[in-house]
Amino acid sequence: MRRPVVFIVMPVRTAVIIGIILLLGVVIYALEIAVVTTVAPIRDVVSGRTVAIDAGHGGPDSGARGKSGVIEKDINLHIALELRQLLGRAAVYTVMTRESDHDLIEDGEDITGSRKRTELERRASLVNSKSPDIFVTVHANSFPEPQWSGAQVFYNPQSAEGRRLAVHIQTELVSRLGPNTRKARPADIYLLKRVNAPAALVEVGFLSNPREERLLADAAYRERVAEAIFHGIVAYFADSPKSDGAAHMLDDDPGNTWGIVTKAGALASPLTPDSTTLYFGGPTNFDDSLMPEVREIPGLTAMDRTEALAAVLHATIAGPGKDSILQSTIPRGTILRSVRLQGDTASADFSAELVVNHWGGSRSEEMTVYSIVNALTEFAYVKRVELLVEGKPLETISGHMQIEGPLERNLSIVHVRG
Ligand SMILES: [Zn+2]
């Protein structure tokens, strides 16, 4: 009977404080219920899964660089670490290829062969050794045309699950960070091919676009990027694969003219015997692909084969025609050292600028490579193209592609305006 008495004699101020504390307790309890009910479905969907996260580049390899000095490897790492934290909160296991500014090669280590190739192989085997459910590699893009902007996700064209993952992440990037008209696209990227799990390469934006460079330099924006990727991953796990291969959601927009161009001749307006097709970058933000340009090279038919190949490469290096709206694909200062033809394989040797002055970015790397390969394979007697830089086989330009041996014509990244 004493306790109520204690309350009654308590000073009013103390009673008020106790009241507030009790009220706060009730509010916090209610909030917790609300939070738990919101978070629980996400946890149910993803908990116990394993996601491997790769922060692109690192250490001596900086990746792309913005005009104001923003460096791709740093952006990638911060977003990757944020993503790990978000996944961790949802009870997802994560595997990181790096957690600080280094690559996967020790200082002073003796590497036989190319450092970059060894480095990428190690990332792939590290990821494969953990057998994750999915793999996401984070990059920032760059292109010579400052107008290009928008986050974009790439996948291995051989992987339907990779495509599904990429489409989900793209959808979240667009809806959370838009406006952005980019779509998930197939790409020839070494890690996407070598990692066994469904894989997506996320280009979080263009460091070559002043607005996006500014955004990506802001830690709060990078956190939003990580959240968008996180929600894309959740959506991927939530959308269990349908037996029909989930084709319903993979349809690109009906008006899209992407796809494999089977006959290069079909691209051409009236051809003269001295005309050939060159390949340059698309003119706008919507054309993240190569586009054909029919070009007359005087005397082309009279040249011997090697001369003709050299003429086409000189024209590709020189860039789009005077009145063209297309973009150059070859970094400034690049010169052709030599071109040779052995059997049906052409070997083109370029100066170091092809690599040193490249602007970085996975898509632009592909575009540089295939603008050369496609222009040379316009000639029926060229079936394969070997790329060399300063006399040595080219293995990668900016660290996204891994080139092994001569390349064949690739028209899947050629976009023809319909
Ligand atoms: Zn990159």
Boltz pocket constraint, residues with backbone or C-beta under 6 A from the ligand:
constraints:
  - pocket:
      binder: B
      contacts: [[A, 56], [A, 57], [A, 63], [A, 64], [A, 72], [A, 138], [A, 139], [A, 140], [A, 360], [A, 361], [A, 362], [A, 398], [A, 400]]
      max_distance: 6.0
